[in-house]
C-alpha cells in the first residue's frame, strides 16, 4: 500500500525554511541559525529521529494495550550522529516505560521497539526512486488519513508475538 504524499515546499523565508504538508496541520522545517537557517522548526534529521521515536512509542503502546500490560507512560529519546570513521548514521534510542512490569515484560517491550516499522526501515535501508514531476502536486486540506503506519505497527506486534491481536 502506498501512503498519501507528504508535500514539502519552500516558504520563501530564509535560506532553508520549508513547509511540510501531511496529515493534520502543516509545519515548518528549518536549519539552525549558525548554519544559515532561521531555527524556525525541526531539522530534517530531527524529523527522522522523531519518526523513529514516535513509531517506537506508538508500537509499544499498541502492544501493551493488546496484551493488557500495566503501562502508564512510554517515552523514547532519540539522538542522531554520523560515525566519522565509517560515515554510517547512528541513531541511539532510549526507551522509558513506566508501569508495574516484570523484567520479562520489559524485555518484550524492547523487542517490540526494535520491531517497530521505522526501526525495520532504518535497519534494512530503503530504495528511493526520484523522478522529475511535470507540475507541482496540489496541497489538499483535510486529506484522508493515511493507514500505512497503523497496519505496519500491527504486523510488527504480530511478528514479535503472534498472540498480540487487536
C-alpha distance (Angstrom), angle and dihedral (degrees) to the residues before:
residue distance angle dihedral
X1 . . .
X2 3.80 . .
X3 3.78 117.7 .
X4 3.78 124.3 -129.0
X5 3.80 111.3 -88.9
X6 3.78 120.5 -95.9
X7 3.78 106.2 -143.9
X8 3.80 118.0 -149.8
X9 3.79 120.1 -173.8
X10 3.78 138.9 166.2
X11 3.79 116.6 -93.1
X12 3.80 95.2 -155.4
X13 3.80 89.3 -122.1
X14 3.79 119.4 114.8
X15 3.78 126.2 -21.4
X16 3.80 99.4 -68.8
X17 3.80 110.7 14.6
X18 3.81 114.1 129.1
X19 3.80 134.0 169.7
X20 3.79 121.7 -131.3
X21 3.79 119.5 -150.6
X22 3.78 114.1 -161.9
X23 3.75 135.0 128.4
X24 3.81 110.3 -28.5
X25 3.79 124.1 -0.5
X26 3.78 120.2 -1.4
X27 3.79 118.0 -116.6
X28 3.79 140.9 -161.3
X29 3.81 124.8 -109.8
X30 3.79 120.0 -165.9
X31 3.78 146.4 152.0
X32 3.83 129.2 -106.9
X33 3.81 121.4 -82.8
X34 3.80 93.4 -112.5
X35 3.82 89.7 58.2
X36 3.80 94.4 50.6
X37 3.79 98.3 -91.7
X38 3.77 129.3 116.6
X39 3.84 95.7 -121.7
X40 3.81 86.9 -128.1
X41 3.78 96.5 139.8
X42 3.78 145.3 -2.5
X43 3.80 119.3 -54.1
X44 3.80 121.4 -116.4
X45 3.82 90.3 -101.5
X46 3.82 89.5 49.1
X47 3.80 86.6 56.9
X48 3.79 93.1 48.2
X49 3.81 90.0 49.8
X50 3.81 88.9 45.9
X51 3.79 90.8 52.6
X52 3.81 90.3 53.8
X53 3.80 92.4 46.0
X54 3.80 94.6 45.3
X55 3.79 93.2 47.9
X56 3.81 90.3 48.0
X57 3.81 93.9 52.0
X58 3.82 93.6 42.8
X59 3.80 94.4 48.4
X60 3.81 93.4 46.7
X61 3.80 89.8 48.9
X62 3.82 91.9 48.8
X63 3.80 91.5 50.6
X64 3.82 94.3 44.5
X65 3.81 91.3 50.5
X66 3.81 92.4 48.9
X67 3.80 93.1 48.4
X68 3.80 94.5 41.6
X69 3.80 92.3 -121.4
X70 3.82 117.0 169.7
X71 3.81 96.2 -115.4
X72 3.80 114.0 156.5
X73 3.80 100.3 174.1
X74 3.80 138.9 5.9
X75 3.80 125.7 -164.2
X76 3.80 132.4 172.4
X77 3.78 124.3 -163.8
X78 3.81 114.3 -164.3
X79 3.79 129.3 -172.8
X80 3.78 127.8 -176.3
X81 3.77 131.3 -152.5
X82 3.75 138.4 156.0
X83 3.79 117.5 -123.2
X84 3.79 106.3 -122.3
X85 3.80 94.1 -148.9
X86 3.81 98.4 48.4
X87 3.84 101.7 20.0
X88 3.82 85.5 -133.3
X89 3.79 117.8 145.2
X90 3.79 114.8 -118.6
X91 3.79 123.9 -162.4
X92 3.78 115.3 -167.4
X93 3.79 113.3 -159.4
X94 3.79 125.2 -169.0
X95 3.78 115.7 -169.3
X96 3.79 122.8 -158.3
X97 3.79 117.6 -167.0
X98 3.79 119.1 -178.4
X99 3.77 117.6 -159.5
X100 3.77 144.3 88.0
X101 3.81 95.8 -75.5
X102 3.78 132.9 156.1
X103 3.81 119.0 -123.7
X104 3.83 88.6 -107.3
X105 3.82 91.1 53.8
X106 3.81 91.0 49.2
X107 3.80 90.1 50.1
X108 3.81 89.8 50.7
X109 3.83 90.5 51.4
X110 3.81 90.2 52.3
X111 3.81 89.0 51.3
X112 3.81 88.0 51.5
X113 3.83 89.2 51.2
X114 3.81 90.3 53.5
X115 3.80 89.9 49.4
X116 3.81 97.3 49.8
X117 3.82 111.7 125.3
X118 3.81 96.0 -110.8
X119 3.83 90.9 48.7
X120 3.78 89.2 53.0
X121 3.81 91.8 47.8
X122 3.80 92.8 50.3
X123 3.82 93.3 44.9
X124 3.81 92.9 48.7
X125 3.76 98.4 38.6
X126 3.77 120.5 -134.7
X127 3.75 139.9 -113.0
X128 3.80 114.0 -117.0
X129 3.79 118.1 -158.7
X130 3.81 114.6 -166.1
X131 3.80 124.8 -167.5
X132 3.79 135.7 171.1
X133 3.80 109.4 -108.2
X134 3.81 116.0 -138.5
X135 3.82 91.0 -144.2
X136 3.79 138.9 1.2
X137 3.78 118.6 -80.5
X138 3.80 109.9 -115.8
X139 3.79 117.4 -115.6
X140 3.80 108.5 -121.3
X141 3.79 119.9 -156.8
X142 3.81 117.0 -142.8
X143 3.78 92.6 15.0
X144 3.80 117.5 -179.1
X145 3.79 116.1 -82.4
X146 3.79 115.5 -96.5
X147 3.81 112.4 -118.9
X148 3.83 97.4 -172.1
X149 3.80 99.1 96.3
X150 3.84 99.5 45.1
X151 3.81 89.5 52.3
X152 3.79 91.0 49.1
X153 3.84 91.2 49.6
X154 3.80 89.5 51.0
X155 3.81 90.6 52.0
X156 3.82 91.0 48.3
X157 3.80 92.5 51.7
X158 3.81 90.9 49.4
X159 3.82 92.6 47.2
X160 3.79 91.5 56.3
X161 3.81 94.4 38.0
X162 3.82 119.0 12.7
X163 3.82 89.3 -162.7
X164 3.85 91.4 63.0
X165 3.78 96.4 101.3
X166 3.77 127.3 156.4
